[in-house]
Amino acid sequence: MTPTPKFLKSLPKIELHMHIEGSLEPELMFSLAQRNGIDLPYDSVDALRQAYDFSNLQSFLDLYYQGANVLQTEQDFVDLAMAYLGRCQQQNVRHVEIFFDPQTHTERGIAFETVINGLHRGFMQGKKQYGISFELILCFLRHLSEDSALNTLEQAQPFRDKITGVGLDSSELGHPPEKFERAFAAARAQGYRLVAHAGEEGPADYIWQALQLLQVERIDHGVACTEDPALVQYLVEQRIPLTICPNSNVRLRVFDTMADHNLRELLDAGLKVTLNSDDPAYFGGYMLENYQNVQNALSLTQAQWMQLTANAIDASFASDGRKAALYQQLMACFD
């Protein structure tokens, strides 16, 4: 059965791959810049939006890090979290697992505690106001050194109760997962859940490294897995989740168009695929816009949408009780 737009909107959505700094909309960026006395190299919101024309991952990241400069105080991070959750509430997103990049902020003099306390307070406020459950995942920036990652992990220790997992993001090419083997071993010893970006612009071998050397339990992106049939078979057999971001993949030229995306191929192969928004302020859409763009291009069935949602619930780090409640919300869509 072909799903309707109303059906897609009513689906309970679980987001497992979203960088909170990537939800910084131009309007909020300008507001925070004014509040904190920061000059931006754009004279209007429209001019900033026009800058969101990326040729590759690095050109996006350059603007992404520039935008993060407006985040200065704990309240700024509260406001960032609440702005994102307000959009989630409108799109029936019920559970989120959020990446944050402390090095993006500590490298420019913002204290680790300012970042984590602001984000945690914002997401707790959103949980109370909107009923959206959450987990926070600290990501190491792979273009920086492993020593920097280990230092960041040490800074996180006093806030261990606020952080569920550790991940790896930023520029993939030239920064293989093996670079961070010691940092992930240390995170694993401290009891963190482990994930890593791999196989977006990097090769299938980076996915193998993330699995075998970092021992992650989820692969963020992972669309390059189809380069290696043995890897695809392993991912299927081990039920390793892939947190795929369709709009992002097209905007960053991983695929030329949404019709070229290999999502359907991955589903047909039996992979545990989930859909996510990545950096929604920069890539033109949150969860619902990703759903709609995928549906317009690939014409998935209701059964496939149910499978994608069930995959996300199962792959989440939510408690068993929360997962059960999310499954109930999913089944209600098919009554």
C-alpha positions, 0 to 999 in steps of 0.5 A: 500500500502506498502511504499518504502524506498524512500517514508519513506525518503521523508515523512516530519518528525516532531520530538517531543521527542528528548533530545539534550544532547542525540544527542552528537555523539562520534566524537563531544564529543571527539572534544569538550573534546579536545577543553575544555581540558577534559579527557574522560575515552575512548581512541578512538571513537570506544571504546566509541561506544562500551560502548553504550551497555546498560542493562537498562535505568540507565546504559544508563543515567550514560554514558549520564551524563558523556558525557554531561561533555564536554559541557562547553561553549555557543559555545559548545551548538551551535555546538551541536544544529547545528550537530543535525539539519544537520542530520535532514536536510538530513532526511527531518525533518521539525519541532523539539521540543527539550528537554534540561536538564538544571540541568545536566549542572547547577549541574556541574557549567555551568550557565543556561544562557550559556545553553539556549543562546547557544541552542537557537542561534544554533536552530535559526541558523539552522532555517535560514540555513535549514528551520527547525522550533523548540520549546525548552522544559525545562525538570526537572530531576526526580531523583533530588528533586522538590525543585531543579526543582522549582529553575530551573524554577526560573532560566528560568524566564529571558529566558521565551521567548526562552522556550515553554514548561516544561517536566519531564525526567530521571530515571522513577522508584521510581520517580513518577510524583506526586513528581513534582506536585507543580513544574508543577503547577508553570510552568502551572501558568507561561503559559508553555506547559506541557509534561512528560515522563511516562509509559516507564519503569514505570507503567500505573499509572504513566501516570494517575499521569502525566495526572491528577496531572501534567495536561500534554497535551502530554505523552512522551513514554507511551507504558505501557498504554496497562496495563490499558484498562481504560487508553487506552480508556481515551487516545483515547477519549481525543486524548492525544498524545504519543511520542513513541521512537521505537529504544530507547524502544528496546535498553533499553529492554522495548521490546526485539525486534522491532517485539515485540513492541506494536506500531501496537496495539496502532495504532489499538486502535486509539491512537494518536501515534507519532514516535521519536528518543529520544537519537539518538547518543546513540540508533543507529539512528535518525528519518529515522533509526527509521522509517526504523526499524519500517517498517522492523519489523512491515510492516506498510501501507502508510496510517498508516505512513500518520496517524503517521505524521499527528498525530505529526503535530497535537500534535506539539506546532507549530503555526497554520500557521506552521502546515498548511505548514507541512500538505501541505508537507505531502499531497504532498507525496501522490499526 
